[in-house]
Amino acid sequence: MALSGAPGCRAGERGPRWRRPWKLLALGLLSASSVLAAAPGAGAMSREEKRRLGNQVLEMFDHAYSNYMEHAYPADELMPLTCRGRVRGQEPSRGDVDDALGKFSLTLIDTLDTLVVLNKTKEFEEAVKKVIKDVNLDNDIVVSVFETNIRVLGGLLGGHSVAIMLKEKGEYMQWYNGELLHMAKELGYKLLPAFNTTSGLPFPRVNLKFGVRHPEARTGTETDTCTACAGTLILEFAALSRFTGTSIFEEYARKALDFIWEKRQRSSNLVGVTINIHTGDWVRKDSGVGAGIDSYYEYLLKAYVLLGDDSFLERFNTHYDAIMRYISQPPLLLDVHIHKPMLNARTWMDSLLAFFPGLQVLKGDIRPAIETHEMLYQVIKKHNFLPEAFTTDFRVHWAQHPLRPEFAESTYFLYKATGDPYYLEVGKTLIENLNKYARVPCGFAAMKDVRTGSHEDRMDSFFLAEMFKYLYLLFADKEDMIFDIEDYIFTTEAHLLPLWLSTTNQTISKKNTSTEYTELDDSNFDWTCPNTQILFPNDPLFAQSIREPLKNVVDKSCPRGISRAEESLGSGPKPPLRARDFMASNPEHLEILKKMGVSLIHLKDGRVQLVQHAVQAASSLDAEDGLRFMQEMIELSNQQQKEQQLPPRAVQIVSHPFFGRVVLTAGPAQFGMDLSKHKAGTRGFVATIKPYNGCSEITNPEAVKEKIALMQRGQCMFAEKARNIQKAGAIGGIVIDDNEGSSSDTAPLFQMAGDGKNTDDITIPMLFLFNKEGNIILDAIREYEAVEVLLSDKAKDRDLEMENMDQKSSENDSHKPIYEEAPSESQDAGAVSEEPKGGGESSAVGDADPLSPSSADSASVSVADQDPHTPGPAGAGAPETACTPGESQPQEQNTQTEANSKAHWDSEVQPMESILADWNEDIEAFEMMEKDEL
């Protein structure tokens, strides 16, 4: 990303009334730099030290580039450990990673404009001649549309941009006649067949020679693509159209962006990670700013900068408001569910989100950029590099590090924004770590494990395209550059596109094609056109004051946001109180609760209970904040008890015609067989017991013996049910919820606890199914009589042997294959040991829904036991609050759910395919979500 240059914004203007403030922003940032750099005690780096580090970056680049040219070219990438080129098909397949390789000398094309930024104009001229002479784009090979666009098409366009600039200066490239642009146009046409879909979203892959539909293409059967894959095309495609005057490229890219915008989740204004390219349905419904979505947001803002279309800015601001409302939990950025944005989708972050502070700088929102960047830097100081993924308590989740440049990118932009020499020291650390841990004789090798320092035989092209570009620019002064970098905007691959394209070949109407924009809080636009007085209110230590509370965040392993008191020191509206920051002993927090319509009730046992009355909130926005606070409190309470909880289990229907393709998420029991220690699980036919509640001696033991007993929840303790069916000879038990319409997709799972007595006598496995899941089994019994299931800790491979035996009968069956993996542990709720409908002891929160976390002690914490210095829940849940999972959804969603439930269960002979179809979307989404692949 680059700060760009074009006039047209006055300080104080905001929103879609203005356009293209970027030159003023750039001048403002430079002014801030001069002010801060001269500040007493700021520890400014000397010009000599900056020049030394800049020269060191040049030497490192030479080491990487010369080894590629010597040992790898014309191969796509260098393998630095074995000192040879990586040629696709000649090395073991790495899966999707290899889709970036197209036998088109990827690293050389990706590095073209880097050579000019680093003042290596002679090397650039030689490289361009090699590309023109040697590179073939008509290979029979399947490549990623996304990677080929940002690396190859972007590299050719970036090379063309700087080539014509050098030619105009009169010293170099006088022979150049647009050859790189001709190659870019050829490649653009080769990518266009991927857009042959009804939605306009491109296929994720295309054959460079045969396209998509051709019999020899070996692609075109895919149904899904990532949001970033379809939404990161507009800069390169629009630039190609503007350079050539051929509008079709920009038209196709705009259509894809328009479709994603229309498919956003309207209530949250978030987009998912993966979308069906034919139907537009979200396949993975988690949303964040990292892998799979990242550059979609980046290109909305930059498309406005480059093309001057207000609709792109309006879309970006709408999404940004949602990101800061739901995903941003300073200093963390955590994925959420697009339909339930208060619910975190996972407890770890991936390294690609490191670009986001840099994007926030372009947006003008400096404070959260500083916070997140500092958190990431603390992780780097602990592990030397940023792991591919790390948890919220900063443990390594995925240990690899492929020398990604996103953190260096954000470091560069924060230095430009603040002028704080601290960021020069950050860059110095990056240089030292690369030389110390990643440098090898033939280049720089990716880290296979940041914990052990082991290497991987790869040096991706983006390392040369981006890393050295940002590091050199970080230490370079204006006089060190042979051209003005502010006249260009960086693509997501750091390729340079000139800003004058905005007024060239404007063949596309700038009419706003979007049907709807959300009315946003006006404060969302406060920082869109900043000046130094607003960004840095006469305080040269502004950035340091934000970083200071975070400097030990990783070592302490207990991240928390900046306090409201600290927040009030800055300008702008205060963020709402988050559950993780709440302390019942803090008077200010209690006052905020009152404003949100949340009251604090002290119970006799010393615990406190939170109750929200929306009508008592100061405003509708405060009521909304109160609802979010209550939901966060429940989630936080559950998360804190996770170590004491068991993960979800699986009930897999293995008999004809399912053959293991239907997997139901089940709640575990804290007694009986531990399925995690019995990998084979328990397999058997199911039988309904009499009495159905299982609270007395079973009267049909002959039907239950050696089978898995089905029973209804209620009337007695779970452990009592287990003992009764075990005595009757059952080999396992499934308790089905009697709360009509309940489902694991709308309510958190919970554990069945014991009865307070010794439960060692219970040896059979017991699982809990919500009403909707349980009725799938009951309906299967009504239709097929003999139904066999597998109780296990996770789903097993489907029963292929049995499926083959019954192949003919299954061919005539109309059931669709459905897969579901158990959701993550973070969805578990507290254990429930009693049956409140049958005379068991009532919970400490009175009449609360026993399925909600408030029915167990997990949602209530004694104030006396709470560490006054540690944020945490002080209690949540009450009959009249909106804290129960079902009630926490918007009213219109509840109405729809209730209507669907009624229609579903009023039919006594409903066909199985109708039930399964109802599950299809969520099951597939859970399956994809559980893969969690970058």
KATAQUI-V584957 format. One record per residue. N is the residue number from 1. BURIAL is b if it has 24 or more other C-alpha atoms within 12 Angstrom, else e. D_CENTER is the distance of its C-alpha to the mean C-alpha in whole Angstrom. Layout:
N/BURIAL/D_CENTER  N/BURIAL/D_CENTER
//
This chain:
1/b/20  2/b/24  3/b/26  4/b/28  5/b/31  6/b/33  7/e/35  8/e/35  9/b/33  10/e/35  11/e/34  12/e/33  13/e/32  14/b/29  15/b/27  16/b/28  17/e/32  18/b/31  19/b/30  20/b/29  21/b/30  22/b/28  23/b/32  24/b/32  25/b/29  26/b/30  27/b/33  28/b/32  29/b/30  30/b/33  31/b/35  32/b/33  33/b/33  34/e/37  35/b/37  36/b/35  37/b/36  38/e/39  39/e/39  40/e/41  41/e/39  42/b/36  43/e/37  44/b/37  45/b/36  46/e/40  47/e/40  48/e/41  49/e/38  50/b/36  51/b/38  52/e/38  53/b/34  54/b/34  55/b/37  56/b/35  57/b/32  58/b/34  59/e/36  60/b/32  61/b/32  62/b/35  63/b/35  64/b/31  65/b/33  66/b/36  67/b/35  68/b/33  69/b/36  70/e/39  71/b/37  72/b/34  73/b/35  74/b/35  75/b/33  76/b/29  77/b/28  78/b/30  79/b/30  80/b/31  81/b/32  82/e/34  83/b/35  84/b/35  85/b/33  86/b/30  87/b/31  88/b/29  89/e/31  90/e/33  91/e/31  92/e/29  93/e/26  94/e/23  95/e/21  96/e/18  97/e/19  98/b/22  99/b/21  100/b/21  101/b/25  102/b/28  103/b/31  104/b/31  105/b/31  106/b/28  107/b/28  108/b/31  109/b/30  110/b/26  111/b/29  112/b/31  113/b/30  114/b/29  115/b/33  116/b/34  117/b/32  118/b/34  119/b/37  120/b/38  121/b/39  122/e/42  123/b/39  124/b/37  125/b/40  126/e/41  127/b/37  128/b/37  129/b/41  130/e/39  131/b/36  132/b/39  133/e/41  134/e/39  135/b/36  136/b/36  137/b/33  138/b/35  139/e/34  140/b/33  141/b/30  142/b/27  143/b/24  144/b/20  145/b/21  146/b/18  147/b/19  148/b/22  149/b/22  150/b/20  151/b/22  152/b/26  153/b/26  154/b/25  155/b/27  156/b/30  157/b/29  158/b/29  159/b/32  160/b/34  161/b/33  162/b/34  163/b/37  164/b/39  165/b/38  166/b/40  167/e/43  168/e/43  169/e/44  170/e/47  171/e/47  172/b/44  173/b/43  174/e/46  175/e/46  176/b/43  177/e/43  178/b/39  179/b/39  180/b/35  181/b/35  182/b/37  183/b/35  184/b/31  185/b/33  186/b/34  187/b/30  188/b/29  189/b/31  190/b/30  191/b/27  192/b/28  193/b/29  194/b/25  195/b/25  196/b/28  197/b/26  198/e/27  199/b/23  200/b/23  201/b/20  202/b/21  203/b/21  204/b/19  205/b/22  206/b/25  207/b/29  208/b/30  209/b/34  210/b/33  211/b/30  212/b/29  213/e/31  214/e/34  215/e/35  216/e/35  217/e/31  218/e/30  219/b/27  220/b/26  221/e/25  222/e/22  223/b/20  224/b/16  225/b/14  226/b/11  227/b/11  228/b/11  229/b/14  230/b/16  231/b/15  232/b/16  233/b/20  234/b/21  235/b/22  236/b/24  237/b/25  238/b/27  239/b/28  240/b/30  241/b/31  242/b/33  243/b/34  244/b/36  245/e/37  246/b/35  247/b/33  248/b/31  249/b/28  250/b/27  251/b/28  252/b/26  253/b/23  254/b/23  255/b/24  256/b/20  257/b/19  258/b/21  259/b/20  260/b/16  261/b/17  262/e/20  263/b/17  264/b/15  265/b/15  266/e/18  267/b/18  268/b/15  269/b/15  270/b/11  271/b/10  272/b/8  273/b/7  274/b/10  275/b/14  276/b/17  277/b/19  278/b/22  279/e/22  280/b/19  281/b/17  282/b/14  283/b/13  284/b/10  285/b/10  286/b/6  287/b/5  288/b/3  289/b/5  290/b/5  291/b/6  292/b/7  293/b/7  294/b/8  295/b/12  296/b/12  297/b/12  298/b/14  299/b/17  300/b/17  301/b/19  302/b/20  303/b/22  304/b/24  305/b/25  306/b/26  307/b/27  308/b/28  309/b/27  310/b/26  311/b/24  312/b/21  313/b/22  314/b/22  315/b/19  316/b/17  317/b/19  318/b/18  319/b/14  320/b/14  321/b/16  322/b/14  323/b/11  324/b/14  325/b/15  326/b/12  327/b/9  328/b/12  329/b/14  330/b/16  331/b/15  332/b/12  333/b/9  334/b/7  335/b/5  336/b/8  337/b/10  338/b/11  339/b/14  340/b/14  341/b/12  342/b/14  343/b/13  344/b/10  345/b/8  346/b/9  347/b/11  348/b/9  349/b/8  350/b/8  351/b/10  352/b/9  353/b/8  354/b/12  355/b/13  356/b/12  357/b/15  358/b/17  359/b/16  360/b/17  361/b/20  362/b/21  363/b/20  364/b/22  365/b/20  366/b/22  367/b/21  368/b/18  369/b/17  370/b/20  371/b/19  372/b/15  373/b/17  374/b/20  375/b/17  376/b/16  377/b/20  378/b/21  379/b/19  380/b/20  381/b/24  382/b/23  383/b/22  384/b/23  385/b/20  386/b/16  387/b/15  388/b/13  389/b/11  390/b/13  391/b/13  392/b/14  393/b/17  394/b/17  395/b/18  396/b/17  397/b/14  398/b/15  399/b/18  400/b/18  401/b/18  402/b/19  403/b/20  404/b/17  405/b/18  406/b/15  407/b/17  408/b/20  409/b/19  410/b/18  411/b/21  412/b/24  413/b/22  414/b/23  415/b/26  416/b/27  417/b/26  418/b/28  419/b/30  420/b/30  421/b/31  422/b/29  423/b/26  424/b/29  425/b/29  426/b/26  427/b/26  428/b/29  429/b/27  430/b/25  431/b/28  432/e/30  433/b/27  434/b/27  435/b/31  436/e/31  437/b/29  438/b/27  439/b/31  440/b/33  441/e/36  442/b/35  443/b/32  444/b/28  445/b/27  446/b/23  447/b/23  448/b/22  449/b/22  450/b/22  451/b/24  452/e/27  453/b/27  454/e/27  455/b/27  456/b/25  457/b/27  458/b/25  459/b/25  460/b/23  461/b/24  462/b/21  463/b/23  464/b/26  465/b/24  466/b/22  467/b/23  468/b/27  469/b/26  470/b/24  471/b/27  472/b/30  473/b/29  474/b/28  475/b/32  476/b/34  477/e/36  478/e/37  479/e/40  480/e/38  481/e/37  482/e/39  483/b/37  484/b/35  485/b/31  486/b/31  487/b/32  488/b/29  489/b/25  490/b/23  491/b/21  492/b/17  493/b/19  494/b/22  495/b/24  496/b/27  497/b/28  498/b/31  499/b/30  500/b/34  501/b/32  502/b/31  503/e/35  504/e/36  505/e/36  506/b/35  507/b/35  508/b/32  509/e/33  510/e/31  511/e/31  512/e/28  513/e/27  514/b/25  515/e/26  516/e/25  517/b/23  518/b/22  519/e/25  520/e/23  521/e/25  522/e/27  523/e/25  524/b/22  525/b/24  526/b/26  527/b/25  528/b/25  529/b/28  530/b/29  531/b/32  532/b/32  533/e/34  534/b/31  535/b/29  536/b/31  537/e/34  538/e/37  539/b/35  540/b/34  541/b/33  542/b/30  543/b/27  544/b/29  545/e/29  546/b/25  547/b/24  548/e/27  549/b/26  550/b/23  551/b/25  552/e/25  553/b/22  554/b/21  555/e/25  556/e/25  557/e/22  558/b/21  559/b/19  560/b/20  561/b/20  562/b/23  563/b/26  564/e/27  565/e/30  566/e/28  567/e/26  568/e/30  569/e/31  570/b/29  571/e/29  572/e/27  573/e/26  574/e/25  575/b/22  576/b/23  577/b/23  578/b/21  579/b/22  580/b/21  581/b/23  582/b/26  583/b/29  584/b/32  585/b/35  586/e/33  587/e/36  588/e/33  589/b/30  590/e/33  591/e/34  592/b/30  593/b/30  594/b/33  595/b/32  596/b/29  597/b/32  598/b/31  599/b/34  600/b/35  601/b/37  602/e/39  603/e/40  604/e/43  605/e/41  606/e/40  607/b/36  608/b/35  609/b/33  610/b/31  611/b/32  612/b/31  613/b/33  614/b/31  615/e/35  616/e/35  617/b/32  618/e/34  619/e/32  620/e/29  621/e/26  622/b/27  623/b/28  624/b/24  625/b/23  626/b/25  627/b/24  628/b/20  629/b/22  630/b/24  631/b/20  632/b/19  633/b/22  634/b/22  635/b/19  636/b/20  637/b/23  638/b/22  639/b/19  640/b/22  641/b/24  642/b/22  643/e/24  644/e/27  645/b/26  646/b/25  647/b/23  648/b/23  649/b/25  650/b/26  651/b/29  652/b/29  653/b/32  654/b/34  655/b/37  656/b/38  657/b/36  658/b/33  659/b/33  660/b/30  661/b/28  662/b/27  663/b/25  664/b/25  665/b/23  666/b/26  667/b/27  668/b/28  669/b/32  670/b/33  671/b/36  672/b/37  673/b/36  674/b/33  675/b/31  676/e/29  677/e/32  678/e/34  679/e/31  680/e/34  681/b/33  682/b/36  683/b/37  684/b/39  685/b/41  686/b/40  687/b/43  688/b/43  689/b/45  690/b/48  691/b/48  692/b/44  693/b/43  694/b/44  695/b/46  696/b/49  697/e/51  698/b/50  699/e/52  700/b/51  701/b/51  702/e/52  703/e/49  704/b/46  705/b/48  706/b/46  707/b/43  708/b/40  709/b/41  710/b/39  711/b/40  712/b/39  713/b/37  714/b/40  715/b/43  716/b/43  717/b/41  718/b/38  719/b/40  720/b/43  721/b/42  722/b/41  723/b/45  724/b/46  725/b/45  726/b/45  727/b/49  728/b/49  729/b/48  730/b/44  731/b/42  732/b/39  733/b/38  734/b/35  735/b/35  736/b/34  737/b/33  738/b/36  739/b/34  740/b/34  741/b/31  742/b/28  743/b/25  744/b/22  745/b/20  746/b/21  747/b/23  748/b/21  749/b/23  750/b/26  751/b/28  752/b/32  753/b/34  754/b/38  755/b/41  756/e/41  757/e/44  758/e/44  759/e/42  760/e/43  761/e/45  762/b/42  763/b/41  764/b/39  765/b/36  766/b/35  767/b/32  768/b/31  769/b/29  770/b/29  771/b/31  772/b/29  773/b/28  774/b/32  775/b/34  776/b/32  777/b/34  778/b/37  779/b/37  780/b/37  781/b/40  782/e/42  783/e/41  784/e/42  785/e/43  786/b/43  787/b/39  788/b/38  789/b/34  790/b/33  791/b/32  792/b/29  793/b/27  794/b/24  795/b/25  796/b/27  797/e/28  798/b/30  799/b/34  800/e/35  801/e/38  802/e/39  803/e/37  804/e/39  805/e/42  806/e/42  807/e/40  808/e/43  809/e/42  810/e/39  811/e/39  812/e/41  813/e/38  814/e/35  815/b/33  816/b/29  817/b/27  818/b/25  819/b/22  820/b/20  821/b/19  822/b/19  823/b/16  824/b/15  825/b/18  826/b/16  827/b/17  828/b/21  829/b/23  830/b/27  831/b/29  832/b/32  833/b/36  834/b/38  835/b/39  836/b/39  837/e/41  838/e/44  839/e/45  840/e/43  841/e/42  842/e/40  843/b/37  844/b/37  845/b/35  846/e/38  847/e/37  848/b/34  849/b/32  850/b/32  851/b/29  852/b/27  853/b/26  854/b/29  855/b/31  856/b/31  857/b/32  858/b/28  859/b/28  860/b/31  861/b/31  862/b/35  863/b/35  864/e/38  865/e/35  866/e/32  867/e/32  868/e/33  869/e/31  870/e/28  871/b/25  872/b/25  873/b/26  874/b/29  875/b/29  876/b/28  877/b/29  878/b/32  879/b/34  880/b/34  881/b/30  882/b/27  883/b/26  884/b/26  885/b/23  886/b/25  887/b/26  888/b/23  889/b/22  890/e/23  891/e/27  892/e/27  893/e/24  894/e/27  895/e/29  896/e/28  897/b/27  898/e/31  899/e/32  900/e/30  901/e/31  902/e/35  903/e/35  904/b/34  905/b/36  906/e/39  907/e/40  908/e/41  909/e/41  910/e/38  911/e/37  912/b/34  913/b/33  914/e/32  915/b/30  916/b/28  917/e/27  918/b/26  919/b/24  920/b/23  921/b/19  922/b/18  923/b/19  924/b/18  925/b/14  926/b/15  927/b/16  928/b/13  929/b/10  930/b/13  931/e/13  932/b/9  933/e/10  934/b/9
//
